[in-house]
Amino acid sequence: MQICSVCSEQTPKYRCPVCKIRYCSLGCYKKHKDTCVPFEPPAPTDPEVKDSFNTEPWTVEDLLDEDDIIDKVPLQRLQLLGQSKQLRDLLCNPHLRQLLRSVDSADNKYDAMKAAMQEPLFVEFSDKCLKTVENEAESFTSNEGDDL
């Protein structure tokens, strides 16, 4: 669990667009902005390294903290995917696993996804993933309405 980089007390909800530190509130942002230093990744010294891409694997935190993603699914709901028996059963199919590997390793993810969506098995898998996440979203919404 992360904590606010400014007050070290609360869970951060925001990220500074300049230096990328995490903070929890407007008050912490105001304290931080006076000392904010822009984040600059170190430049590679080897010219060959400049042209290569980053081979380090992405973590769940990296994916969930993307600032340019509008439609985020909370980690709690993503974890439901791993608990779905229907999804586990589908993942026993070697053809589906190969399709998922090909999309994951493709240079052009958009084209790979478009091609995979032509496969009924992949469409079934995608639909089950969405239903698993959306059904949980509906239950959260209905539970919140019960409190009123």
SVG drawing of the C-alpha trace seen along z (x, -y; Angstrom):
<svg xmlns="http://www.w3.org/2000/svg" viewBox="-32 -27 60 54">
<polyline fill="none" stroke="black" stroke-width="0.4" points="0.0,0.0 1.4,-3.4 1.3,-6.4 1.3,-10.1 4.8,-11.4 4.1,-14.7 2.4,-14.0 3.2,-10.2 -0.2,-9.6 -2.9,-9.0 -3.3,-6.8 -2.4,-8.9 -5.2,-9.6 -3.3,-11.9 0.0,-12.1 1.9,-15.3 2.0,-15.9 5.5,-17.4 7.5,-15.1 5.1,-12.1 5.1,-11.8 1.9,-10.6 -0.1,-12.9 -3.4,-12.6 -5.0,-16.1 -5.0,-19.7 -3.2,-20.7 -0.4,-18.3 -0.2,-19.4 0.1,-23.1 2.9,-22.1 4.6,-20.1 4.4,-22.5 6.9,-24.9 9.6,-22.3 8.6,-20.3 11.4,-19.3 10.5,-17.9 11.1,-14.3 13.7,-13.6 14.7,-10.0 18.5,-9.6 19.6,-9.8 21.3,-6.6 25.0,-7.0 25.2,-4.1 23.8,-5.1 22.4,-1.6 20.4,-1.8 18.7,-4.9 17.0,-3.0 16.0,0.0 12.8,0.2 12.4,0.8 12.4,4.6 11.5,4.4 8.1,6.0 5.3,3.8 3.8,4.2 0.1,4.0 0.9,0.6 2.4,-0.7 -0.7,0.2 -3.2,-1.1 -1.3,-4.4 -1.4,-5.4 -2.6,-9.0 -3.9,-8.9 -6.4,-6.1 -9.9,-7.4 -11.8,-4.1 -9.9,-2.4 -11.1,0.8 -10.2,0.9 -7.7,3.6 -10.4,5.2 -12.6,5.9 -9.6,7.0 -8.9,9.6 -12.3,11.1 -11.1,12.3 -8.7,14.7 -11.5,16.1 -13.8,16.8 -14.2,20.6 -15.6,19.8 -12.5,17.9 -10.2,20.5 -12.0,23.2 -11.7,21.1 -7.9,20.6 -7.5,24.4 -7.9,24.2 -4.4,24.1 -5.7,22.2 -7.0,19.3 -3.7,19.2 -1.8,19.0 -4.1,16.1 -3.5,14.3 0.3,14.8 0.2,13.5 -1.7,10.3 0.7,9.8 3.8,10.1 2.6,8.2 4.3,5.0 1.0,3.5 -1.5,4.4 -4.4,2.7 -4.0,4.9 -3.4,8.0 -6.5,7.4 -8.6,6.7 -7.4,10.0 -8.0,11.9 -11.6,10.5 -12.3,12.5 -11.9,15.7 -15.2,16.8 -13.2,18.3 -11.4,15.0 -14.7,13.1 -16.2,15.5 -13.2,15.0 -13.4,11.2 -17.2,11.2 -16.7,13.3 -14.0,10.9 -16.2,7.9 -19.2,9.6 -17.2,10.6 -16.0,7.0 -19.3,5.3 -21.4,7.6 -19.3,6.6 -19.7,3.0 -23.5,3.3 -23.4,5.0 -21.3,2.1 -23.8,-0.4 -26.8,1.4 -25.2,1.7 -24.4,-2.0 -28.1,-2.7 -29.2,-0.5 -27.5,-2.8 -29.7,-5.8"/>
</svg>
